Amino acid sequence: MNFLTLIDMLESRHKLSACKMILESFRRECGDGVMNGISDPVMINSLMDVSRMLHDSIDYLTFEDENRQVTDLVNHLIDYIDYGHDLERQLNEYLECCAIFSNLDGVIYSLCNKVGNLAMKAHQFMHGKHNKKTSAFGKACLAYCHVTIPSLWPRMYLFSNLGQIALTNQMIIQAEAFFKAAILCIPSLPLTFATQYTNNSVANNNNSNYSIRANVHYTLYYTLPDVQKNNKKHLWHLHLSVQWYG
């Protein structure tokens, strides 16, 4: 009998606990070096079904810590899915994960990075000289990322990182689109933010909390590459100048 059938027989509260225990056990096995990667479709589908049950339990009433725990468990599972040189199969798996875990922004963010890395793997396998098939695969990866990047604070990093990946693969049009998207994110970046920290160096070793604000100045450098001269220097740079005051 499939163990998923047994899980379905449990009450909702116990079902979620069992799913967590299964994924945590998988993480421990990977941490002990028992597994370096999984490609068995039966195991992957079973663990995906367990992860889907956890994902479906997430709603707007879920605590942030619970959301983070589920995100970490799902990301760890996706990290260990490895089809080797079969990059198209790997991409299809990531597409399926994106559809399954659409409510977990942390998973979507991680998937964008992984799909970008697939384009770099194709570049590595072809030693930097794409053929028609691998070039189309790289463009598909970048197109997926462009439409999937969530509207979150880290999206500027994703845009800039994927732009550099596009440049490495000599996809200038895609790179320009990513860099322009990163530039458009600048107005939404906060000019002033507040935080707190504990100062342990005050007299008598007493811990004191201080509210600190900072003015952040953004400077952007952006130039198009000279492909004919094979210019490989950094083409995009964001400089943050921070001035602290209390």
C-alpha positions as CSV (number, residue, x, y, z in Angstrom):
1,M,0.0,0.0,0.0
2,N,1.3,3.5,-0.9
3,F,2.1,5.5,2.3
4,L,0.2,8.5,0.8
5,T,-3.0,6.5,1.2
6,L,-2.3,6.1,4.9
7,I,-1.6,9.9,5.2
8,D,-5.0,10.6,3.6
9,M,-6.7,8.6,6.3
10,L,-5.3,10.8,9.1
11,E,-7.1,13.9,10.4
12,S,-6.1,17.2,9.0
13,R,-3.9,18.2,12.0
14,H,-2.1,14.9,12.1
15,K,-1.8,14.8,8.3
16,L,0.2,18.0,8.3
17,S,2.4,16.8,11.1
18,A,3.1,13.5,9.2
19,C,4.0,15.5,6.1
20,K,6.5,17.6,8.0
21,M,8.0,14.5,9.6
22,I,8.5,12.9,6.2
23,L,10.2,16.0,4.7
24,E,12.3,16.5,7.8
25,S,13.4,12.9,7.6
26,F,14.4,13.4,4.0
27,R,16.4,16.4,4.9
28,R,18.2,14.5,7.6
29,E,19.0,11.7,5.2
30,C,20.5,14.2,2.7
31,G,22.4,15.9,5.5
32,D,24.0,12.6,6.5
33,G,25.3,12.2,3.0
34,V,23.0,9.2,2.1
35,M,21.7,11.1,-0.9
36,N,23.4,13.4,-3.3
37,G,20.4,13.9,-5.6
38,I,17.3,12.1,-6.6
39,S,16.0,11.4,-10.1
40,D,13.7,8.5,-9.3
41,P,10.2,9.7,-10.6
42,V,8.3,7.6,-8.0
43,M,10.2,9.1,-5.1
44,I,10.0,12.6,-6.5
45,N,6.2,12.4,-7.2
46,S,5.6,11.0,-3.7
47,L,7.6,13.7,-2.0
48,M,5.9,16.3,-4.2
49,D,2.5,15.1,-3.1
50,V,3.6,15.4,0.5
51,S,4.9,18.9,-0.2
52,R,1.6,19.8,-2.0
53,M,-0.4,18.9,1.1
54,L,1.7,21.3,3.2
55,H,1.4,24.0,0.6
56,D,-2.4,23.7,0.4
57,S,-2.5,24.2,4.2
58,I,-1.0,27.7,3.8
59,D,-3.5,30.6,3.8
60,Y,-3.6,34.2,5.0
61,L,-4.1,33.1,8.6
62,T,-0.9,31.1,8.6
63,F,1.8,32.4,10.9
64,E,5.0,33.7,9.2
65,D,7.2,31.2,11.0
66,E,5.0,28.3,9.8
67,N,5.2,29.7,6.3
68,R,9.0,29.9,6.5
69,Q,9.3,26.3,7.8
70,V,7.2,25.0,4.9
71,T,9.2,27.1,2.4
72,D,12.5,25.7,3.7
73,L,11.3,22.1,3.5
74,V,10.0,22.5,0.0
75,N,13.2,24.4,-1.2
76,H,15.3,21.6,0.2
77,L,13.4,19.0,-1.7
78,I,13.7,20.9,-4.9
79,D,17.4,21.4,-4.4
80,Y,17.9,17.6,-4.4
81,I,16.0,17.0,-7.6
82,D,18.8,16.4,-10.2
83,Y,18.4,14.9,-13.7
84,G,22.0,15.4,-14.6
85,H,22.5,16.5,-18.2
86,D,18.8,16.3,-19.0
87,L,18.3,20.0,-18.7
88,E,14.9,20.0,-20.4
89,R,13.5,17.5,-18.0
90,Q,14.9,19.6,-15.1
91,L,13.2,22.7,-16.5
92,N,9.9,20.9,-16.8
93,E,10.2,19.8,-13.2
94,Y,10.8,23.4,-12.1
95,L,7.8,24.6,-14.2
96,E,5.6,22.0,-12.4
97,C,7.0,23.2,-9.0
98,C,6.1,26.8,-9.9
99,A,2.5,25.8,-10.6
100,I,2.3,23.6,-7.4
101,F,3.8,26.1,-4.9
102,S,2.4,29.3,-6.3
103,N,1.5,30.6,-2.8
104,L,5.1,30.4,-1.5
105,D,7.0,33.4,-2.7
106,G,10.2,32.0,-1.2
107,V,9.9,28.9,-3.4
108,I,9.2,31.0,-6.5
109,Y,12.2,33.2,-5.8
110,S,14.4,30.1,-5.4
111,L,13.0,28.6,-8.7
112,C,13.9,31.7,-10.6
113,N,17.5,31.4,-9.5
114,K,17.5,27.7,-10.3
115,V,16.1,28.2,-13.8
116,G,18.7,30.9,-14.4
117,N,21.4,28.4,-13.4
118,L,20.1,26.0,-15.9
119,A,20.9,28.5,-18.7
120,M,24.4,28.7,-17.2
121,K,24.7,24.9,-17.2
122,A,23.8,24.8,-20.9
123,H,26.5,27.5,-21.5
124,Q,29.0,25.3,-19.6
125,F,28.1,22.1,-21.4
126,M,28.5,23.8,-24.8
127,H,31.7,25.5,-23.7
128,G,30.2,28.9,-24.5
129,K,29.2,28.0,-28.1
130,H,25.5,27.5,-28.3
131,N,23.8,25.6,-31.1
132,K,20.3,26.3,-32.2
133,K,18.8,23.9,-29.6
134,T,20.7,25.1,-26.6
135,S,20.2,28.8,-27.6
136,A,16.5,28.2,-27.7
137,F,16.7,26.5,-24.3
138,G,18.5,29.4,-22.7
139,K,16.0,31.9,-24.1
140,A,13.2,29.7,-22.7
141,C,14.8,29.7,-19.3
142,L,15.1,33.5,-19.3
143,A,11.6,34.0,-20.6
144,Y,10.3,31.9,-17.8
145,C,12.2,33.9,-15.2
146,H,11.0,37.2,-16.7
147,V,7.3,36.4,-16.3
148,T,7.7,34.5,-13.0
149,I,9.7,36.9,-10.9
150,P,7.5,37.9,-7.9
151,S,6.8,41.5,-6.9
152,L,9.0,41.4,-3.9
153,W,11.9,43.3,-2.5
154,P,14.5,40.9,-3.9
155,R,13.3,41.2,-7.5
156,M,15.9,43.8,-8.3
157,Y,18.6,41.3,-7.5
158,L,16.9,38.7,-9.7
159,F,16.6,41.1,-12.6
160,S,20.3,42.2,-12.4
161,N,21.5,38.6,-11.9
162,L,19.5,37.2,-14.8
163,G,20.7,40.1,-17.0
164,Q,24.3,39.1,-16.3
165,I,23.4,35.4,-17.2
166,A,21.8,36.7,-20.4
167,L,25.0,38.6,-21.3
168,T,27.2,35.5,-20.6
169,N,25.0,33.6,-23.0
170,Q,25.3,36.5,-25.6
171,M,21.6,37.2,-25.5
172,I,21.8,40.9,-25.7
173,I,18.0,41.7,-26.2
174,Q,17.1,39.6,-23.1
175,A,19.9,41.2,-21.1
176,E,18.7,44.7,-21.9
177,A,15.2,43.8,-20.9
178,F,16.3,42.5,-17.5
179,F,18.5,45.5,-16.9
180,K,15.7,47.9,-17.8
181,A,13.4,46.1,-15.4
182,A,16.1,46.5,-12.7
183,I,16.3,50.2,-13.4
184,L,12.6,50.6,-13.1
185,C,12.8,49.0,-9.7
186,I,14.9,51.8,-8.3
187,P,12.1,54.3,-7.6
188,S,10.4,51.7,-5.4
189,L,13.6,51.3,-3.3
190,P,13.3,53.0,0.1
191,L,15.5,56.2,0.5
192,T,15.2,55.9,4.3
193,F,14.7,52.8,6.5
194,A,14.7,52.1,10.2
195,T,16.1,49.3,12.2
196,Q,17.2,48.3,15.7
197,Y,20.3,46.7,17.1
198,T,21.7,45.9,20.5
199,N,24.9,47.7,21.6
200,N,27.0,45.5,23.9
201,S,29.8,48.0,24.3
202,V,28.1,50.5,26.6
203,A,29.3,51.0,30.1
204,N,28.6,48.4,32.7
205,N,28.0,45.9,29.9
206,N,24.3,46.8,29.8
207,N,22.5,46.0,26.6
208,S,20.8,49.1,25.1
209,N,18.5,49.3,22.1
210,Y,19.0,52.1,19.7
211,S,16.8,53.1,16.8
212,I,18.9,53.9,13.7
213,R,17.9,55.5,10.4
214,A,19.9,55.7,7.3
215,N,19.9,57.7,4.1
216,V,20.6,55.5,1.2
217,H,21.8,57.0,-2.1
218,Y,21.7,54.8,-5.3
219,T,24.0,55.2,-8.2
220,L,23.5,53.1,-11.3
221,Y,26.1,52.4,-14.0
222,Y,24.7,50.7,-17.1
223,T,26.4,50.2,-20.5
224,L,25.7,47.8,-23.3
225,P,28.4,45.3,-24.1
226,D,30.7,45.4,-27.1
227,V,30.2,41.8,-28.4
228,Q,32.7,42.0,-31.2
229,K,35.5,42.9,-28.8
230,N,34.3,40.3,-26.3
231,N,34.1,42.8,-23.5
232,K,33.5,40.7,-20.3
233,K,33.8,43.4,-17.6
234,H,31.0,44.2,-15.2
235,L,28.3,46.0,-17.2
236,W,25.9,46.8,-14.4
237,H,26.7,48.1,-11.0
238,L,24.6,49.5,-8.2
239,H,26.4,51.5,-5.6
240,L,24.8,52.1,-2.2
241,S,26.0,55.0,-0.1
242,V,24.7,54.8,3.4
243,Q,24.8,57.7,5.9
244,W,23.8,56.6,9.4
245,Y,22.4,59.0,12.0
246,G,20.5,58.5,15.2
